[in-house]
Amino acid sequence: MRIALLSYRSKPHSGGQGIYVRRLSSGLAELGHEVEVFSGQPYPELDEGVRLTRVPSLDLYREPDPFRTPHPRELRGPLDLAELGIMWSAGFPEPLTFSLRAARILRARADEFDVVHDNQSLGYGLLGLRRAGIPLVSTVHHPITHDRRVELAAARGWRKLGVRRWYGFLRMQRRVARRIPRVLTVSESSADDIVRDFAVDRRNLRIVPLGVDPEVFRPPTRPRVPGRIVAMASADTPMKGIGTLLEAVAKLRTERAVELVLVARPTPGGPTERLIEELAIGDVVRTVSGLTDERLAELFGSAEIACVPSLYEGFSLPTVEAMACGTPLVASRAGAIPEVVGADGTTAELVPPGDAEALAAGLGALFDAPERRAALGAAGRQRVLTHYSWSSVAAATVDCYAEAIEASRKGR
């Protein structure tokens, strides 16, 4: 097949979207398909045999100057002005503006592709492609309505207005998701949420879990660092539960020697940095970011315990990556995490989400049980080898493409 894979932003080493685009496109290419990725900034890192077409936005959220005001010379037309105006009015424009830019390119090249696969932009531009008769698939890792609910619950005063405005793009995503003939998602939990929050017909949903490269993410050859906990999250996003983890670490460090390595880039002076200071745990917490897969695997493999404290997850790729490294897990019983790790207690210790006392107790108990840690790590590694490979993800995705192509033919 000739596949156009769309991603409105594809950060290579964090956030999940860039990792998904790279690994899926590589798996599809290894199966013999032609794959061209269309992406806005930040652009992905892609493997050999996969083409990249850049679909540049104004890149208004780039580091180190997010929410920047571009120079007038950067404005190329009405779409750029719309992107800037939405940002200035506290909205998030990228899903919409990327979809319109990508659709403009693809309409001119429609005969070059058998299927278009959108990675959760769910922008209005996709509907134009559907009306043009182009077979269409979209991946929804989870409906962002969950992020909105968690952030609204954490917001105070005028901040609630800002959260509502930022997530204004969800109205568009609901409308578009209902009109796409095949929607892929990563877990039964996410599928239920998509049906409830986006009103997508369950018959149009297909579940294809994510994968991991077990040759990169594998058990360590060096001894693990005593007392080390590793967690990976968008540090200042309430839904990732980092505040809960920091409170748990503050309790643990009064009882034992612990170290938390947080794979994240906290906002300077933001809620994560402030909480670390308030809890006086700066000496046992450090953050790292921008890691390659190889370095991330080394970090997971160096830990005695990996922690996923999220309040919700549609899948949780870090969970699978930690399991692949044979690192025992303490994770929240939230969203799809129980589904990903399997039977409770077999590959992970699960605790109630948002409960710092329970999280500290779970971490402490596992530190005191080396045989239990070894058993969880071995079971987690085996579960990954059985269920979560990118080759199986790519093959299942191709089956969904075939369904979308057939549905498009019947529609014509």
Buried (B, 14 or more C-beta within 10 A) or exposed (E): BEBBBBBBBBBBBBBBBBBBBBBBBBBBBEBEBBBBBBBBBBBBBBEEEBBBBEBBBBBBBEEEEEEEEBEEEEBEEEBBEBBBEBBEEBBBBBBBBBBBBBBEBBEEEEEEBBBBBBBBBBBBBBBBBBEEEBBBBBBBBBBBBBBBBBBBEBBEEEEBEBBBEBBBBBEBBBBBBBBBBBBBBBBEBBBBBBBEBBEBEEEBBBBBBBBBBBEBBBBBEEEBBEBBBBBBBBBBBBBBBBBBBBBBBBBBBEEEEBBBBBBBBBEEEEBBBEBBEEBEBEEBBEBBBEBEBEEBBBBBBBBBBBBBBBBBBBBBBBBBBBBBBBBBBBBBBBBBBBBBBBEEEEBBBBBEBBBBEBBBBBBBEBBEBEEBBEBBBBBBBBBBEEBBBBBBBBBBBBEBBBBBBEBBEEEE
